[in-house]
Amino acid sequence: MNSNKPATTQAAHSARILDGNAASAAVIERVHDSIERHVAAGGRRPGLAVVLVGADPASQIYVRAKRRDCERAGIEARDFDLDASTSQETLLDLIQQLNDDPAIDGILVQLPLPAQIDEVAVTNSIDADKDVDGFHAFNVGRLALRQPGLRPCTPRGVMALLSFHGLEIRSKHAIVVGASNIVGRPMSLELLLAGATTTVTHRFTHDLEDHVRQADVVVCAVGKPGVVRPEWIQPGAIVVDVGINRMADGRITGDIDFEAASQRAAWISPVPGGVGPMTRAMLMLNTAEAAGLQVELPYHPHSTG
Ligand SMILES: Nc1nc2c(c(=O)[nH]1)N[C@@H](CN(C=O)c1ccc(C(=O)N[C@@H](CCC(=O)O)C(=O)O)cc1)CN2
């Protein structure tokens, strides 16, 4: 070992990790505590209907994990696994039964649905008070009008992940890359609600690079590896990667090169282990709230306005 080597090499900067596994475990524990207190006091255990249509491999993984989360949280999961050829009418009939069932507090229909079924018709057929995915037009409207009710799980999970790590968003310039109904649009509403100056980019946006370069907070939800290049990220930015891309070898990766972006960002969420577990934890939280329970959270939610 050469002890005379000049100490000129600087340690490479590495971002701090937005740890979705730790944050989600903390939320699920609080949901569990609240439910067990309620049940010990003679209350009914919350019930979640978990509906999977078809056998999409990714959906099967997510639904299996959600059913496991229900066990951890003390929520009664009722499983409905329907054939890929199920008609829209059959699915709407099932949702009507679940809407009318007093033992069911939340209804989750895993997306995407097979092509013969209209997703909008299905999500809007769920009783808005049981809409634990927060996709019903009424619940999205509430979020838009600063009267949040049941909120979409992924955007709520991103906000919870930031809060869990003590990150303040108010007055920051945030960019949401991708404008899907499930993530991008409600994500922009969450950021607005938290007081961020919010830009949403989408497939018709010119000069994505210019927008990303100006952002203090980058939330990327496209589902395309490399869509945001690491060199566009402002030094010290917060990077939240919502993308989940399955590689040929079975591994999953996000939309942004994690190693390279870590050299510039102050904080970054990994894939796996970032937003995905938070999406699931928010489903548990929404179900407890739909059942009328108050859950004391392990973080201070962003103040709204
Ligand atoms: N009804 C819904 N459908 C879909 C939603 C949703 O919120 N409600 N969102 C996405 C997928 N999604 C939720 O279901 C989801 C995505 C990822 C994860 C997750 O736990 N990811 C893990 C990795 C899991 C793996 O190995 O693949 C991680 O990132 O660490 C959970 C849920 C579309 N559909």
PDBQT file of the ligand as one rigid body, heavy atoms in Angstrom, charges set to zero:
ROOT
HETATM    1  N1  LIG A 401     -55.685  -1.362  -9.334  1.00  0.00    +0.000 N 
HETATM    2  C1  LIG A 401     -54.430  -0.920  -9.551  1.00  0.00    +0.000 A 
HETATM    3  N2  LIG A 401     -53.744  -1.387 -10.583  1.00  0.00    +0.000 NA
HETATM    4  C2  LIG A 401     -52.486  -0.938 -10.792  1.00  0.00    +0.000 A 
HETATM    5  C3  LIG A 401     -51.896  -0.013  -9.920  1.00  0.00    +0.000 A 
HETATM    6  C4  LIG A 401     -52.661   0.479  -8.836  1.00  0.00    +0.000 A 
HETATM    7  O1  LIG A 401     -52.209   1.330  -8.030  1.00  0.00    +0.000 OA
HETATM    8  N3  LIG A 401     -53.926  -0.024  -8.680  1.00  0.00    +0.000 N 
HETATM    9  N4  LIG A 401     -50.580   0.375 -10.095  1.00  0.00    +0.000 N 
HETATM   10  C5  LIG A 401     -49.718  -0.372 -10.980  1.00  0.00    +0.000 C 
HETATM   11  C6  LIG A 401     -48.991  -1.540 -10.389  1.00  0.00    +0.000 C 
HETATM   12  N5  LIG A 401     -48.936  -1.650  -8.937  1.00  0.00    +0.000 N 
HETATM   13  C7  LIG A 401     -50.060  -1.721  -8.229  1.00  0.00    +0.000 C 
HETATM   14  O2  LIG A 401     -50.839  -2.573  -8.378  1.00  0.00    +0.000 OA
HETATM   15  C8  LIG A 401     -47.724  -2.027  -8.261  1.00  0.00    +0.000 A 
HETATM   16  C9  LIG A 401     -46.492  -1.871  -8.830  1.00  0.00    +0.000 A 
HETATM   17  C10 LIG A 401     -45.333  -2.296  -8.162  1.00  0.00    +0.000 A 
HETATM   18  C11 LIG A 401     -45.412  -2.879  -6.929  1.00  0.00    +0.000 A 
HETATM   19  C12 LIG A 401     -44.230  -3.409  -6.205  1.00  0.00    +0.000 C 
HETATM   20  O3  LIG A 401     -44.361  -3.877  -5.119  1.00  0.00    +0.000 OA
HETATM   21  N6  LIG A 401     -43.050  -3.373  -6.816  1.00  0.00    +0.000 N 
HETATM   22  C13 LIG A 401     -41.851  -3.923  -6.220  1.00  0.00    +0.000 C 
HETATM   23  C14 LIG A 401     -41.260  -4.964  -7.146  1.00  0.00    +0.000 C 
HETATM   24  C15 LIG A 401     -42.180  -6.089  -7.433  1.00  0.00    +0.000 C 
HETATM   25  C16 LIG A 401     -41.621  -6.975  -8.541  1.00  0.00    +0.000 C 
HETATM   26  O4  LIG A 401     -40.704  -7.743  -8.273  1.00  0.00    +0.000 OA
HETATM   27  O5  LIG A 401     -42.085  -6.859  -9.661  1.00  0.00    +0.000 OA
HETATM   28  C17 LIG A 401     -40.812  -2.822  -6.037  1.00  0.00    +0.000 C 
HETATM   29  O6  LIG A 401     -40.829  -1.873  -6.839  1.00  0.00    +0.000 OA
HETATM   30  O7  LIG A 401     -40.004  -2.943  -5.131  1.00  0.00    +0.000 OA
HETATM   31  C18 LIG A 401     -46.647  -3.019  -6.354  1.00  0.00    +0.000 A 
HETATM   32  C19 LIG A 401     -47.781  -2.595  -7.002  1.00  0.00    +0.000 A 
HETATM   33  C20 LIG A 401     -50.484  -0.896 -12.174  1.00  0.00    +0.000 C 
HETATM   34  N7  LIG A 401     -51.763  -1.422 -11.820  1.00  0.00    +0.000 N 
ENDROOT
TORSDOF 0
